[in-house]
Amino acid sequence: MSPRNFTRLFKAAFGKAPAEFVANVRIAEARRRLEIPRNNIDSVAASVGFRSADAFSRAFEREVGCRPSTYRARRGITLEDDFPKQRSELAEPLLAHA
């Protein structure tokens, strides 16, 4: 089967070209991975097959309508890297009384 014929049949079956279908699946998986606080945007981008976080961010914005960082902020997701800092800030008043 020729690539042109494959694309035509794929589009007839799935309603979109193969490249668009793959891009949609990659972004859907990226959305799922962005929900996990320990995953940073760079690692999510690499794990779903983007060469750079910038290319991922642009593709994510085309698909979802906002950048990955905005997507996380709207959902209140904070990176786990922030938690140790927050814990130490909370411990400072306790240490002052010791």
PEQUI-V675723 format. One record per helix or strand of 3 or more residues. SS is the DSSP state (hx for helix, st for strand). FROM is the first residue (numbers start at 1). LEN is the number of residues. If there is no record, write none. Layout:
# PEQUI-V675723
ss->(SS;SS)
from->(FROM;FROM)
len->(LEN;LEN)
This chain:
# PEQUI-V675723
ss->(hx;hx;hx;hx;hx;hx)
from->(3;18;41;53;68;81)
len->(12;17;7;12;7;16)
